[in-house]
Amino acid sequence: MQFIPELMRFENGSIVDTPQKMRERREEILRIFQNNAYGDMPSPVPVSGEIVEETNRCCSGNAVYYKIIIHCQFENSVFSFPVQLTVPIKEGKKPLIVAVNFSDQLPHEYIPVEEIIDNGFALAVVYYNDITNDSSDFSDKIAAFIPRTSSGHDAGKISMWAWSVSRALDYFLTRNDISEDRIAVIGHSRLGKTALWCAANDTRVRYVCSNNSGCMGAAYSRTWREGAESVSRIYGTFPYWFCENMKQYAENKAPMPFDQHMLIGAIAPRYVLVNSAGKDDWADPASEQNSCVGASPAWQVYGKKGYAGKEETYEIDAGDLNGDIGYYKRFGVHFLGRKDWLNFMSFIKNHY
């Protein structure tokens, strides 16, 4: 195994051994990832929400459905994108799960809406192509509002998608039916990478689930296994997800000043669940689990448990949801399914 950068050591070599130092290290880690991987996270802007559709004939009458347009006020113009919000009909503020998704259709094969509602959660869906297209076109939607420079670390598409989730939260947290201290974000595959990057940057996200996020998501890059996606392959195929500086590591990851345990560690002391699939070699389940182990010291410095599972590779349909970092490997392929959602909802409830 190649040398893996130390999570609990500053770039100047000093040790991270207190909560205050971990908070400072988090800021350093975010800068490292912005400069070398995902690119800059765009700055927040003023946000408002406009309800354009509403019905209480949702989930057998157990929820209210809203279609909402989020308006983001830039200096000279407004960028707007739709979100869908479904809220259980019951008293009090509800925990909210924001799913950044590959479709704007509800119901959708990745999102069991009624089961989520029956578990007491409000659900918001952000469709990633409503933010910016999954392509090298940087003149599209939000990308058109973000100047391109020669810095080498302009925002890639993952940063733009993550930014949009935070702007949606700006609106959701103004509502009197959403619990501000029980906000969760989930994403699958490239959007699992997005969910982790969003949570690392936005401390209002208390729980995050990375589902089959693999390379440049939850999986170590340096413990690559045969059949898994590599840094070379992901950057060669999807360079626009990242910043231009990422190119220097595509064929030589050894000098990378980061690995993915650092991304997970930047979310401490909040709660992270990493879901893997037994037949998803492309997402490298064993490296996803190892990254959870490697991130654990970031929680321990806060006096928390961190990862509570075993270090040996889990077999199918096994894992541990009790730690501050949860991990589970289910049977099946690269997919976001009912089992993944049930695990995430159980994980959240374990840590209320």
Phi, psi and chi 1 to 4 in degrees:
 res  aa     phi    psi   chi1   chi2   chi3   chi4
   1 MET       -  137.7 -175.8  174.8   67.9      -
   2 GLN   -72.7  163.6  -59.7 -176.9   53.2      -
   3 PHE   -59.8  132.5  168.6   77.0      -      -
   4 ILE  -110.6  127.8  -64.5  176.6      -      -
   5 PRO   -54.3  144.1  -22.5   31.9      -      -
   6 GLU   -80.6  125.4  -68.4 -172.2   52.3      -
   7 LEU   -64.9  -41.8  168.6   61.6      -      -
   8 MET   -98.6   36.5  -54.1  -55.7  -72.3      -
   9 ARG  -142.1  128.4 -170.5 -179.1  -65.6  -87.6
  10 PHE   -66.1  163.3  -73.3  101.3      -      -
  11 GLU   -59.6  -27.7  -72.6 -176.3  -57.6      -
  12 ASN   -82.3    1.5   65.7   10.6      -      -
  13 GLY    97.1  -11.8      -      -      -      -
  14 SER   -74.9  153.7   61.3      -      -      -
  15 ILE   -85.3  143.1  -62.1  -64.5      -      -
  16 VAL   -94.4  107.6  178.1      -      -      -
  17 ASP  -135.7   12.6   55.4    5.2      -      -
  18 THR  -139.4  159.3   67.6      -      -      -
  19 PRO   -57.5  -40.2  -29.4   37.7      -      -
  20 GLN   -62.5  -42.3  177.4   57.0   36.7      -
  21 LYS   -66.3  -33.7  -71.8 -178.0 -179.9  178.9
  22 MET   -67.4  -36.2 -171.8   61.2 -135.5      -
  23 ARG   -64.3  -38.5  -72.8 -172.6  -75.9  -89.7
  24 GLU   -69.1  -38.6  -66.0  169.0    5.7      -
  25 ARG   -64.7  -37.2  174.8   60.6  169.7  154.6
  26 ARG   -57.4  -44.6  170.6 -178.5  171.0  -90.2
  27 GLU   -62.6  -37.7  -65.9  -60.4  -38.5      -
  28 GLU   -66.1  -42.9 -172.9  174.3   76.9      -
  29 ILE   -62.7  -43.4  -71.1  170.3      -      -
  30 LEU   -60.1  -41.3  -65.7 -179.9      -      -
  31 ARG   -64.3  -40.6  176.8 -179.7   53.1   76.7
  32 ILE   -61.2  -45.7  -70.4  169.2      -      -
  33 PHE   -68.9  -36.5  -85.6  100.0      -      -
  34 GLN   -64.9  -42.2  -72.9 -168.6   50.5      -
  35 ASN   -76.0  -24.6  -71.6  -16.9      -      -
  36 ASN  -122.9  -10.8  -63.7  -80.6      -      -
  37 ALA  -132.7  -78.9      -      -      -      -
  38 TYR   -87.1  -13.8  -52.8  114.7      -      -
  39 GLY    85.1  172.6      -      -      -      -
  40 ASP   -60.9  142.1  -63.8  -24.7      -      -
  41 MET   -84.2  119.1 -178.5   64.8   77.5      -
  42 PRO   -55.9  151.2  -25.0   34.5      -      -
  43 SER   -70.4  150.9  -61.4      -      -      -
  44 PRO   -63.6  154.5  -18.4   31.1      -      -
  45 VAL  -134.4  162.6  -64.0      -      -      -
  46 PRO   -60.2  141.2  -24.5   34.9      -      -
  47 VAL  -131.1  144.8  162.6      -      -      -
  48 SER  -138.3  160.3   61.3      -      -      -
  49 GLY  -124.0  137.8      -      -      -      -
  50 GLU  -121.7  115.1  176.3 -171.3    1.6      -
  51 ILE   -78.0  119.6  -62.5  173.2      -      -
  52 VAL  -112.0   -9.3  -64.7      -      -      -
  53 GLU  -153.9  141.0 -175.7  179.3  -20.8      -
  54 GLU  -152.4  135.6  177.8  178.5  -13.4      -
  55 THR  -151.8  142.6  177.8      -      -      -
  56 ASN  -100.8    9.8   58.9    8.7      -      -
  57 ARG   -95.1   63.6  -62.8 -180.0   61.6   82.7
  58 CYS  -134.0  140.7  178.7      -      -      -
  59 CYS    51.3   53.9  -63.4      -      -      -
  60 SER    60.5   27.6  -55.7      -      -      -
  61 GLY    82.8    9.8      -      -      -      -
  62 ASN   -93.6    0.8  -68.0  -48.8      -      -
  63 ALA  -150.2  160.1      -      -      -      -
  64 VAL  -107.5  132.8 -179.1      -      -      -
  65 TYR  -104.6  134.8  166.9   87.4      -      -
  66 TYR  -127.8  137.8  -55.3   90.8      -      -
  67 LYS  -104.3  127.0 -175.7  173.9 -177.8 -179.9
  68 ILE  -127.8  136.7  -58.4  160.4      -      -
  69 ILE   -99.2  121.8  -54.1  -59.9      -      -
  70 ILE   -91.3  120.6  -56.0  -64.6      -      -
  71 HIS  -103.9  122.0  -60.0  -64.9      -      -
  72 CYS  -109.2  115.3  -55.6      -      -      -
  73 GLN   -88.9  105.0  180.0   64.7   60.0      -
  74 PHE   -88.0  178.8  -76.2   80.4      -      -
  75 GLU   -57.9  -44.1 -175.3  174.2   -3.8      -
  76 ASN  -119.9   -1.4  -62.9  -46.3      -      -
  77 SER  -160.4  175.0   55.6      -      -      -
  78 VAL  -120.9  131.8  176.1      -      -      -
  79 PHE  -103.4  130.0  168.1   66.4      -      -
  80 SER  -126.0  144.5  -59.6      -      -      -
  81 PHE  -147.2  149.8   63.5   94.5      -      -
  82 PRO   -87.2  150.3   31.2  -33.9      -      -
  83 VAL  -134.3  157.2  -62.3      -      -      -
  84 GLN  -116.1  130.1  -62.2  179.6   81.4      -
  85 LEU  -125.3  127.8  176.2   65.5      -      -
  86 THR  -122.2  124.1  -51.6      -      -      -
  87 VAL  -125.2  128.7 -177.1      -      -      -
  88 PRO   -58.2  143.9  -21.0   31.6      -      -
  89 ILE   -86.4   93.8  -62.3  176.1      -      -
  90 LYS  -161.9  163.5   63.5  177.7 -175.9  178.4
  91 GLU   -70.7  153.0  -67.0  -62.8  -39.8      -
  92 GLY    89.1  173.6      -      -      -      -
  93 LYS   -83.0  141.3  -64.8 -172.9  173.9 -175.0
  94 LYS  -108.3  145.6  -66.1   82.1  176.4  176.3
  95 PRO   -64.1  145.0   22.8  -31.7      -      -
  96 LEU  -118.8  130.2  171.2   68.6      -      -
  97 ILE  -108.7  123.4  -58.5  177.5      -      -
  98 VAL   -99.8  119.6 -178.2      -      -      -
  99 ALA  -104.4  117.0      -      -      -      -
 100 VAL   -88.7  120.8   51.7      -      -      -
 101 ASN  -129.2  166.5 -162.1   35.7      -      -
 102 PHE   -88.6    1.0  -68.2   95.7      -      -
 103 SER  -146.7  154.0  172.0      -      -      -
 104 ASP  -101.1   11.3   60.7   -6.4      -      -
 105 GLN   -90.6  133.7  -61.0  -61.6  -51.6      -
 106 LEU  -130.4  130.5  -79.7 -179.4      -      -
 107 PRO   -69.0  161.6   26.8  -34.8      -      -
 108 HIS  -138.6  151.1 -177.6 -102.9      -      -
 109 GLU   -59.4  -25.0   60.5  179.8   -7.0      -
 110 TYR   -87.1  -10.2  -78.5  174.1      -      -
 111 ILE  -133.1  101.1  -56.2  177.3      -      -
 112 PRO   -79.9   79.6   30.1  -33.5      -      -
 113 VAL   -54.7  -50.1  179.6      -      -      -
 114 GLU   -64.0  -38.0 -166.8  156.7    3.7      -
 115 GLU   -66.9  -36.2 -168.9  145.7   20.6      -
 116 ILE   -64.5  -45.6  -64.8  165.3      -      -
 117 ILE   -62.4  -43.8  -66.5  -60.9      -      -
 118 ASP   -63.2  -22.8  -72.6  -13.2      -      -
 119 ASN   -86.5    3.7  -88.1  -86.3      -      -
 120 GLY    91.6    7.0      -      -      -      -
 121 PHE   -97.7  142.4  -68.0   90.5      -      -
 122 ALA   -80.0  151.4      -      -      -      -
 123 LEU  -129.4  129.0  169.8   70.7      -      -
 124 ALA  -118.5  140.4      -      -      -      -
 125 VAL  -122.5  125.7  177.4      -      -      -
 126 VAL  -111.7  120.8  177.5      -      -      -
 127 TYR   -87.3  120.5  173.3   41.6      -      -
 128 TYR   -63.5  -31.9   80.4  139.4      -      -
 129 ASN   -74.2  -13.3  -88.3  -21.5      -      -
 130 ASP   -74.1  -16.3  -78.9  -27.1      -      -
 131 ILE   -91.3  -54.2  -49.9  -52.2      -      -
 132 THR  -164.1  146.6 -177.0      -      -      -
 133 ASN   -66.2  150.5  -72.1  -24.7      -      -
 134 ASP   -81.8   70.5 -167.7   -1.0      -      -
 135 SER  -156.7  179.3   74.1      -      -      -
 136 SER   -83.9    6.8   58.3      -      -      -
 137 ASP   -78.5  110.2 -179.8    5.5      -      -
 138 PHE  -101.6   21.3  -79.5   92.4      -      -
 139 SER  -110.2   10.7   64.6      -      -      -
 140 ASP  -102.1  129.4  168.6   70.7      -      -
 141 LYS    51.2 -125.3  -58.0 -176.8  178.2   94.7
 142 ILE   -63.0  -28.5 -172.5   56.2      -      -
 143 ALA   -59.4  -29.7      -      -      -      -
 144 ALA   -70.6  -17.7      -      -      -      -
 145 PHE   -92.5   -6.5  -71.4   74.9      -      -
 146 ILE  -112.0  111.4  -58.3  170.7      -      -
 147 PRO   -60.0  141.2  -20.3   32.0      -      -
 148 ARG   -94.8  134.9  -53.2  -56.3  -70.3  174.4
 149 THR  -125.7 -173.5   71.9      -      -      -
 150 SER  -102.6   19.0   58.5      -      -      -
 151 SER   -69.4  -26.6   68.5      -      -      -
 152 GLY    88.2  -10.0      -      -      -      -
 153 HIS  -128.4   34.5   50.4   78.9      -      -
 154 ASP   -63.9  154.7  -70.0  -27.6      -      -
 155 ALA   -57.8  129.4      -      -      -      -
 156 GLY   -85.7  177.6      -      -      -      -
 157 LYS   -64.3  -33.8  -66.2  -61.3 -179.9   79.3
 158 ILE   -60.9  -42.4  -73.5  174.3      -      -
 159 SER   -62.9  -38.7  -82.8      -      -      -
 160 MET   -67.0  -42.9  -64.4 -179.3 -169.0      -
 161 TRP   -64.1  -41.7  -64.1  -34.1      -      -
 162 ALA   -63.9  -41.3      -      -      -      -
 163 TRP   -57.8  -39.6  177.7   89.8      -      -
 164 SER   -66.1  -35.3   72.7      -      -      -
 165 VAL   -63.1  -42.6  174.9      -      -      -
 166 SER   -64.2  -36.6  -70.3      -      -      -
 167 ARG   -69.6  -36.4  -59.2  -67.2   69.6   76.7
 168 ALA   -62.6  -39.8      -      -      -      -
 169 LEU   -62.6  -34.6  -74.0  179.7      -      -
 170 ASP   -53.9  -40.0  -69.1  -16.8      -      -
 171 TYR   -77.3  -49.3  162.8   74.4      -      -
 172 PHE   -56.1  -34.7  -66.2  139.8      -      -
 173 LEU   -77.7   -0.9  -69.0  172.7      -      -
 174 THR   -91.2   -8.7   66.7      -      -      -
 175 ARG   -85.1  149.1  -63.5  177.3   58.7   98.4
 176 ASN   -90.1    4.5   60.4   14.0      -      -
 177 ASP  -108.2    5.1   53.5   -0.8      -      -
 178 ILE  -117.0  131.5  -61.3  -60.5      -      -
 179 SER   -80.2  115.3  174.7      -      -      -
 180 GLU   -68.8  -19.7   59.5  -85.7    7.5      -
 181 ASP  -104.2   13.7   59.0   -6.2      -      -
 182 ARG  -135.1   60.9  -70.2 -171.5  -72.1  174.5
 183 ILE  -102.1  131.0  -59.9  -64.0      -      -
 184 ALA  -128.7  151.5      -      -      -      -
 185 VAL  -132.6  137.9  174.4      -      -      -
 186 ILE  -133.8  144.3 -173.8  172.4      -      -
 187 GLY  -151.8  156.4      -      -      -      -
 188 HIS  -117.8  138.7  169.6   64.3      -      -
 189 SER    61.2 -124.7 -166.2      -      -      -
 190 ARG   -60.3  -27.9   69.3 -160.0   63.6  178.9
 191 LEU   -83.6  -14.5  -58.4 -178.7      -      -
 192 GLY   -69.5  -38.0      -      -      -      -
 193 LYS   -61.7  -42.6  -49.7  179.1 -153.2  -59.7
 194 THR   -61.1  -43.9  -61.2      -      -      -
 195 ALA   -61.9  -42.9      -      -      -      -
 196 LEU   -63.7  -44.5  -72.6  173.1      -      -
 197 TRP   -66.5  -37.3 -175.8 -130.6      -      -
 198 CYS   -61.5  -49.6  173.0      -      -      -
 199 ALA   -65.4  -36.0      -      -      -      -
 200 ALA   -61.3  -36.7      -      -      -      -
 201 ASN   -88.3  -28.1  -77.3  -84.3      -      -
 202 ASP  -115.1  103.4 -167.5  -25.0      -      -
 203 THR   -73.7   -4.7   57.7      -      -      -
 204 ARG   -73.1  -19.7  -62.0  172.7  -59.1  178.9
 205 VAL   -77.9  111.8  178.3      -      -      -
 206 ARG   -89.2  -29.3 -173.0  166.7  178.2   79.6
 207 TYR  -133.6  138.0  -44.0   92.1      -      -
 208 VAL  -137.4  141.7   60.7      -      -      -
 209 CYS  -122.2  119.8  178.9      -      -      -
 210 SER   -98.9  114.1  149.3      -      -      -
 211 ASN  -107.0  113.1 -165.0   76.1      -      -
 212 ASN    52.9   43.5  -55.5  172.3      -      -
 213 SER   -82.0  -25.1   63.1      -      -      -
 214 GLY    58.5 -140.7      -      -      -      -
 215 CYS   -59.1  130.6 -178.0      -      -      -
 216 MET    63.4   16.6  -67.1  -55.1  -62.9      -
 217 GLY  -117.0 -108.3      -      -      -      -
 218 ALA   -91.2  -17.2      -      -      -      -
 219 ALA   -84.4  137.3      -      -      -      -
 220 TYR   -53.3  139.7  -89.8  130.2      -      -
 221 SER   -82.0  -31.5  -63.9      -      -      -
 222 ARG   -86.3   -6.7  -70.8  171.3  170.3   83.8
 223 THR  -110.3   38.0   59.0      -      -      -
 224 TRP   -56.9  139.7  177.7   85.2      -      -
 225 ARG  -119.3  152.1  -72.5  164.7  171.5   77.2
 226 GLU   -53.9  130.8 -169.5   68.8   33.7      -
 227 GLY    95.4   -9.2      -      -      -      -
 228 ALA   -95.1  155.3      -      -      -      -
 229 GLU   -66.7  140.2 -171.4  171.4   26.4      -
 230 SER  -109.3  165.7   64.2      -      -      -
 231 VAL   -60.3  -41.2  173.4      -      -      -
 232 SER   -60.0  -44.5  173.8      -      -      -
 233 ARG   -70.3  -43.2 -179.2   66.2  179.5  -91.2
 234 ILE   -68.3  -39.9 -162.7  171.7      -      -
 235 TYR   -72.9  -36.2 -172.8   82.6      -      -
 236 GLY   -64.6  -31.7      -      -      -      -
 237 THR   -91.6  -38.5  -52.3      -      -      -
 238 PHE  -128.7   57.2  -54.9  106.9      -      -
 239 PRO   -62.3  -25.8   24.2  -35.2      -      -
 240 TYR   -74.5  -11.0   47.7   86.1      -      -
 241 TRP   -69.6  -21.3  -69.6   -5.3      -      -
 242 PHE  -122.0  179.2  -51.3  101.1      -      -
 243 CYS   -88.7  165.7   65.3      -      -      -
 244 GLU   -64.9  -30.4  -70.0 -177.0   15.6      -
 245 ASN   -61.8  -21.0  -74.8  -15.8      -      -
 246 MET   -64.2  -24.3 -179.8   73.4  179.3      -
 247 LYS   -57.8  -34.0 -176.9  177.6 -178.3  179.4
 248 GLN   -65.4  -18.3   63.7 -170.6  -58.0      -
 249 TYR  -101.5   -2.2  -51.9  116.7      -      -
 250 ALA   -61.3  -39.5      -      -      -      -
 251 GLU  -106.0   -2.5  -61.1  -59.3  -28.1      -
 252 ASN  -151.0   90.0 -177.8   16.9      -      -
 253 LYS   -82.1   -8.4   58.9 -167.4  176.3 -172.6
 254 ALA   -55.2  -43.1      -      -      -      -
 255 PRO   -82.7    3.6   28.9  -33.7      -      -
 256 MET   -55.8  130.2  -71.2 -167.1  -45.7      -
 257 PRO   -83.0   17.9   31.1  -34.6      -      -
 258 PHE  -150.2  161.7   62.4   87.5      -      -
 259 ASP  -148.6  173.4 -146.3  -39.7      -      -
 260 GLN   -75.6  -17.0  -60.2  -48.3  107.7      -
 261 HIS   -62.0  -27.4   66.8  -52.4      -      -
 262 MET   -71.0  -37.3  -66.6  168.0   58.5      -
 263 LEU   -63.8  -46.6  175.6   60.7      -      -
 264 ILE   -62.2  -43.7  -64.5  173.3      -      -
 265 GLY   -61.0  -29.2      -      -      -      -
 266 ALA   -68.2  -11.2      -      -      -      -
 267 ILE   -89.2  -15.3  -58.4  169.7      -      -
 268 ALA   -57.4  145.2      -      -      -      -
 269 PRO   -96.9   27.1   35.8  -34.8      -      -
 270 ARG   -81.0 -162.1  -69.1  166.3  -72.2  141.3
 271 TYR  -120.1  130.5  -57.5   98.2      -      -
 272 VAL  -126.5  130.5 -178.7      -      -      -
 273 LEU  -116.8  127.8  173.8   62.6      -      -
 274 VAL  -109.9  116.6  173.7      -      -      -
 275 ASN  -101.8  131.5  -80.9  -24.3      -      -
 276 SER  -120.1  169.6  -61.0      -      -      -
 277 ALA  -129.4  135.8      -      -      -      -
 278 GLY   -61.8  -30.1      -      -      -      -
 279 LYS   -98.4   10.1  -67.1 -174.3  176.0 -179.0
 280 ASP  -100.6   66.7 -171.6    9.5      -      -
 281 ASP   -59.9  -30.6  -69.0  -17.3      -      -
 282 TRP   -58.3  -35.5 -169.1 -115.9      -      -
 283 ALA   -89.3   -2.2      -      -      -      -
 284 ASP    57.5   67.3 -156.5  -11.2      -      -
 285 PRO   -53.8  -41.1  -26.4   34.9      -      -
 286 ALA   -62.7  -38.7      -      -      -      -
 287 SER   -72.0  -30.0  -72.0      -      -      -
 288 GLU   -64.3  -44.1  -69.6 -172.0  -46.4      -
 289 GLN   -64.6  -43.4 -178.5 -176.1  -15.9      -
 290 ASN   -61.8  -34.6  -71.1  -17.1      -      -
 291 SER   -66.5  -34.6 -170.8      -      -      -
 292 CYS   -62.6  -43.5  -66.1      -      -      -
 293 VAL   -60.3  -45.6  176.5      -      -      -
 294 GLY   -66.9  -25.1      -      -      -      -
 295 ALA   -82.6  -15.8      -      -      -      -
 296 SER   -56.5  -37.6 -161.1      -      -      -
 297 PRO   -57.8  -24.6  -28.5   37.0      -      -
 298 ALA   -64.9  -29.1      -      -      -      -
 299 TRP   -83.2  -37.6  -83.6  -98.8      -      -
 300 GLN   -63.2  -30.3  -67.6  163.7    1.9      -
 301 VAL   -69.1  -20.2   79.4      -      -      -
 302 TYR   -88.6    1.9  -73.1   98.7      -      -
 303 GLY    80.3   19.1      -      -      -      -
 304 LYS  -105.8  173.6  -57.9 -168.4   73.7  175.1
 305 LYS   -78.1  -38.6 -175.0  178.8  -64.1 -175.4
 306 GLY    74.1 -135.9      -      -      -      -
 307 TYR   -79.8  127.7  175.0   72.9      -      -
 308 ALA  -109.3   -1.3      -      -      -      -
 309 GLY   -83.1 -173.4      -      -      -      -
 310 LYS   -85.7  158.7   65.9  179.3 -174.2  178.8
 311 GLU   -85.1  -27.1  -64.5 -168.2   15.0      -
 312 GLU   -66.7  146.3  -62.1   81.8    7.9      -
 313 THR   -59.8  129.5  -58.9      -      -      -
 314 TYR   -72.1  145.7  -83.5  108.9      -      -
 315 GLU   -79.8 -174.1  -59.4  -60.8  -32.4      -
 316 ILE   -70.7  145.1  -55.9  -59.1      -      -
 317 ASP    56.0   51.7  -72.8  -29.9      -      -
 318 ALA  -150.9  156.4      -      -      -      -
 319 GLY   163.2 -163.0      -      -      -      -
 320 ASP  -146.2  124.5 -171.8  -74.0      -      -
 321 LEU  -107.8   11.6  -56.5 -178.7      -      -
 322 ASN   -91.7  -25.2  -65.3  -51.3      -      -
 323 GLY   -78.2  174.4      -      -      -      -
 324 ASP   -69.0  -27.8  -53.2  -64.2      -      -
 325 ILE  -108.2  116.1  -51.7  171.4      -      -
 326 GLY   -99.4  153.2      -      -      -      -
 327 TYR  -143.5  139.3  176.8   81.1      -      -
 328 TYR  -149.6  136.8 -164.1   89.7      -      -
 329 LYS  -118.3  109.6 -178.0  164.1   69.9  174.7
 330 ARG   -93.0  167.5   60.4  159.2  168.4   79.5
 331 PHE   -69.7  145.8  176.2   82.0      -      -
 332 GLY   122.3 -167.7      -      -      -      -
 333 VAL  -109.9 -173.9  -61.7      -      -      -
 334 HIS   -67.6  100.1 -168.7   74.0      -      -
 335 PHE  -166.5  153.2 -168.0   79.7      -      -
 336 LEU  -109.5  105.8  174.8   57.7      -      -
 337 GLY  -123.5 -174.0      -      -      -      -
 338 ARG   -57.6  -43.1  178.4  176.2  177.5  -88.7
 339 LYS   -59.8  -40.5  178.7   68.6  171.1  178.9
 340 ASP   -63.8  -42.8  -55.7  -51.4      -      -
 341 TRP   -65.6  -43.0  -82.6   96.5      -      -
 342 LEU   -61.3  -40.1  -69.3  174.5      -      -
 343 ASN   -62.7  -43.1  -79.2  -16.8      -      -
 344 PHE   -66.3  -43.9 -169.7   33.0      -      -
 345 MET   -64.8  -38.8  -69.7 -172.9  -72.6      -
 346 SER   -64.3  -41.9  -67.6      -      -      -
 347 PHE   -60.1  -45.4  178.5   75.3      -      -
 348 ILE   -60.9  -48.9  -66.4  170.8      -      -
 349 LYS   -63.8  -32.6  -68.8  177.5 -179.6  178.7
 350 ASN   -60.7  -23.8  -75.0  -11.6      -      -
 351 HIS  -120.2   23.5  -64.1   95.9      -      -
 352 TYR   -61.8      -  -88.1  173.4      -      -
